[in-house]
Amino acid sequence: MTAKREIQVLVVDDDPALCELLRTTFELEGIRVLEAQHVIEAERILIGVRPDAIVLDIGLPDYDGTQFVARWRERRPDASEVPIVVVSGRSDRREIAGLLGAAYVCGKPFEIDELVDQVERAVLN
């Protein structure tokens, strides 16, 4: 699926190889990518930018992804409108989706095309 409008996604994951894969894949689909490998980086980015979606790993080195989302939504009233697509190796994906109000939870390992499709659906719907 090709993006119908310009989309900007923030990828928050501590795995540099995965970030590179996601950036390359999203950019091939015409999606602009911002990257953060730590919550602190993501919070700095979000001061000045409101992405169309966030692709988020739950297990981050400095904060749990659920803590990050809670803090961000507390600070930014418009944050609840931004869809969160979670990438997680945890088995409790339904619970994660409920905690975050996630648009989609993708288990690790995952199919890259499925993830891109879910991000586009979350943003364009």
C-alpha positions in Angstrom: 0.0 0.0 0.0 1.4 3.4 -0.9 0.8 6.4 1.4 -2.0 8.7 0.0 -0.6 11.7 1.8 2.6 12.7 3.4 3.0 10.8 6.6 5.6 11.3 9.4 6.3 8.5 11.8 8.4 8.5 15.0 10.2 5.2 15.5 11.2 4.5 19.1 13.4 1.4 19.4 16.7 0.7 21.0 17.9 -1.7 18.2 19.8 0.4 15.6 19.5 -2.3 13.0 15.7 -2.5 13.3 15.5 1.3 13.2 17.5 1.3 10.0 15.3 -1.4 8.5 12.2 0.5 9.5 13.5 3.9 8.2 14.5 2.4 4.9 11.2 0.6 4.4 9.0 3.5 5.4 11.0 5.9 3.2 10.5 3.6 0.2 6.8 3.9 0.9 7.1 7.7 1.0 6.8 8.0 4.8 9.1 10.4 6.6 10.8 8.9 9.6 12.1 10.4 12.9 14.1 8.0 15.1 14.8 7.7 18.8 16.6 4.9 20.5 15.7 6.1 24.0 12.6 7.7 25.6 14.6 10.8 26.4 15.4 11.3 22.7 11.8 10.7 21.8 10.5 13.2 24.3 12.9 15.8 22.9 11.7 15.2 19.4 8.0 15.4 20.5 8.5 18.9 22.0 8.5 20.4 18.5 6.9 17.7 16.3 3.5 15.9 16.3 4.0 12.8 14.2 1.2 11.1 12.4 2.0 7.8 14.2 4.5 6.3 16.6 6.1 2.9 16.2 7.1 1.9 19.7 9.1 -0.8 21.3 7.8 -1.5 24.8 11.2 -2.7 26.2 13.4 0.4 26.1 16.6 0.9 28.2 15.6 4.1 30.0 11.8 3.7 30.4 9.1 1.2 29.7 7.2 2.2 26.6 3.9 2.4 28.5 5.5 4.9 30.9 6.6 7.0 27.9 3.1 7.0 26.3 1.5 7.9 29.7 3.9 10.8 30.2 3.6 12.1 26.7 -0.2 12.0 26.8 -0.2 13.8 30.1 1.9 16.6 28.6 0.2 16.9 25.2 -3.6 16.9 25.1 -3.5 16.2 21.3 -1.3 13.1 21.9 -4.3 10.8 22.2 -5.1 11.4 18.6 -1.7 10.0 17.4 -1.9 6.3 16.8 0.6 4.0 18.5 1.8 0.9 16.7 3.6 -1.3 19.2 6.4 -3.7 18.3 7.1 -6.1 21.1 8.5 -9.5 21.9 6.2 -9.8 24.9 3.5 -12.4 24.8 0.8 -10.2 26.5 0.1 -8.1 23.4 -3.6 -7.7 24.0 -2.9 -6.3 27.5 -0.3 -3.9 25.9 -2.9 -2.8 23.4 -5.4 -2.1 26.1 -2.9 -0.2 28.3 -1.8 2.1 25.5 -4.9 2.3 23.4 -2.6 1.0 20.7 -3.9 0.9 17.1 -2.0 -2.3 16.6 0.5 -4.5 18.4 3.0 -6.4 16.2 4.9 -9.3 17.8 8.6 -9.8 17.2 9.7 -11.2 14.9 7.2 -9.6 12.4 6.6 -9.2 8.7 7.8 -5.7 7.7 5.1 -5.3 5.1 2.4 -6.0 7.7 3.9 -3.4 10.0 4.0 -0.7 7.3 0.4 -1.6 6.3 -0.8 -1.3 9.9 0.9 2.1 10.3 -0.6 3.4 7.1 -4.1 2.1 8.1 -3.8 3.7 11.5 -2.9 7.1 10.0 -5.2 7.1 7.0 -8.3 5.8 8.7 
